[in-house]
Amino acid sequence: MEFNANKAIYLQIAEYVCDHILMETWKTNDKLPSVRELAVQLEVNPNTVMRTYDMLQQKEIIANKRGIGFFLTGDSVRNVKSYRKIFFWKRIFHCSFGIFIYWKSVYLNWSNVTDSLLNRILIKMNHEIKY
């Protein structure tokens, strides 16, 4: 696997795992490769894979069965789709907000847009985009 220098490796590994789940290479309740197996396969440090697995556990995509290994949860496909949807909307929000700030700085005087309007936008977006 070739890694992108602009994105954390553990996130790229998470995308790799999620891709396998969505392509049904790994199915619900399947056992995942061990941390060491995946680290060797991807040529990364086992701590990086462990960080990936920890994050995926928090998202309830995988579960650890102590002494046995990591397994996909029953809702892994739904949780991957949810995780990707949230990530997508966060990216859209950040891009849109950047465009809004640029537009405002070019075409409007800062005094024309009240702080309360900006706060309402940020609060609304924060409520819609939750982890």
C-alpha positions as MATLAB code, in Angstrom:
seq = 'MEFNANKAIYLQIAEYVCDHILMETWKTNDKLPSVRELAVQLEVNPNTVMRTYDMLQQKEIIANKRGIGFFLTGDSVRNVKSYRKIFFWKRIFHCSFGIFIYWKSVYLNWSNVTDSLLNRILIKMNHEIKY';
ca = [
       0.000    0.000    0.000;
       1.304    3.426   -0.920;
       0.620    6.106    1.650;
      -0.209    9.753    1.046;
       2.151   12.060    2.923;
      -0.653   14.599    3.475;
      -2.827   12.318    5.610;
      -2.069   10.387    8.800;
      -1.139    6.763    8.066;
      -3.558    5.359   10.652;
      -6.440    7.157    8.887;
      -5.344    5.724    5.550;
      -5.281    2.258    7.090;
      -8.775    2.888    8.478;
      -9.916    3.738    4.940;
      -8.277    0.508    3.729;
     -10.208   -1.499    6.342;
     -13.456    0.347    5.545;
     -12.962   -0.309    1.830;
     -12.626   -4.032    2.529;
     -15.804   -3.942    4.598;
     -17.823   -2.113    1.939;
     -16.485   -4.351   -0.852;
     -17.474   -7.302    1.344;
     -13.965   -8.745    1.257;
     -14.438   -8.891    5.016;
     -17.983   -9.653    6.076;
     -19.955   -8.940    9.242;
     -18.572  -10.833   12.265;
     -15.411  -11.871   10.351;
     -12.109  -11.889   12.207;
      -9.740   -9.162   11.064;
      -6.036   -9.711   10.503;
      -4.125   -9.404   13.762;
      -2.348   -6.144   14.468;
       0.993   -7.741   13.604;
      -0.296   -9.452   10.468;
      -1.729   -6.229    9.071;
       1.387   -4.276   10.076;
       3.601   -6.730    8.196;
       1.257   -6.759    5.199;
       1.149   -2.951    4.981;
       4.780   -2.480    6.070;
       3.956   -0.167    8.974;
       4.620   -0.137   12.691;
       2.207   -2.330   14.702;
       1.454    0.687   16.927;
       0.028    2.451   13.875;
      -2.313   -0.466   13.149;
      -3.295   -0.549   16.829;
      -4.154    3.151   16.649;
      -6.328    2.397   13.613;
      -8.076   -0.466   15.375;
      -8.657    1.716   18.458;
     -10.282    4.392   16.326;
     -12.450    1.838   14.500;
     -13.521    0.402   17.865;
     -14.632    3.861   18.985;
     -16.709    4.130   15.804;
     -18.185    0.668   16.601;
     -16.980   -0.711   13.280;
     -14.872   -3.410   14.931;
     -14.829   -5.045   18.351;
     -12.041   -6.658   20.336;
     -12.658  -10.109   21.749;
      -9.969  -10.305   24.371;
      -7.477  -13.055   23.663;
      -9.092  -13.904   20.316;
      -8.677  -10.810   18.154;
     -10.601   -8.084   16.404;
     -13.895   -8.778   14.644;
     -16.285   -6.771   12.519;
     -19.405   -5.791   14.403;
     -22.896   -6.723   13.283;
     -23.452   -3.108   12.234;
     -20.040   -2.609   10.648;
     -21.336   -1.787    7.156;
     -23.872    0.735    8.480;
     -21.276    2.274   10.812;
     -18.713    2.598    8.001;
     -21.290    4.363    5.837;
     -22.182    6.655    8.732;
     -18.485    7.389    9.430;
     -17.876    8.232    5.778;
     -20.993   10.388    5.562;
     -19.900   12.419    8.594;
     -16.387   12.775    7.168;
     -17.857   13.920    3.833;
     -20.094   16.553    5.433;
     -17.270   17.834    7.616;
     -15.152   18.349    4.500;
     -18.045   20.095    2.733;
     -18.580   22.327    5.784;
     -14.911   23.308    5.983;
     -14.763   24.060    2.257;
     -18.050   25.981    2.333;
     -17.057   27.947    5.401;
     -13.751   28.870    3.759;
     -15.585   30.091    0.657;
     -18.037   32.033    2.840;
     -15.198   33.767    4.719;
     -13.437   34.590    1.455;
     -16.651   35.909   -0.123;
     -17.407   37.965    2.940;
     -13.917   39.473    3.045;
     -13.993   40.378   -0.637;
     -17.538   41.651   -1.058;
     -18.746   42.694    2.360;
     -17.576   44.910    5.092;
     -17.114   42.910    8.326;
     -19.575   45.206   10.066;
     -22.327   44.158    7.623;
     -22.377   40.615    8.935;
     -23.159   40.423   12.603;
     -21.414   38.131   15.026;
     -24.760   36.611   15.948;
     -25.295   35.465   12.345;
     -21.875   33.858   12.264;
     -22.509   32.219   15.629;
     -25.858   30.845   14.458;
     -24.204   29.321   11.379;
     -21.463   27.713   13.454;
     -23.893   26.396   16.074;
     -26.197   24.952   13.410;
     -23.312   23.244   11.601;
     -21.905   21.918   14.874;
     -25.259   20.326   15.765;
     -25.574   18.731   12.327;
     -22.028   17.352   12.269;
     -21.461   15.101   15.269;
     -18.969   12.291   15.684;
];
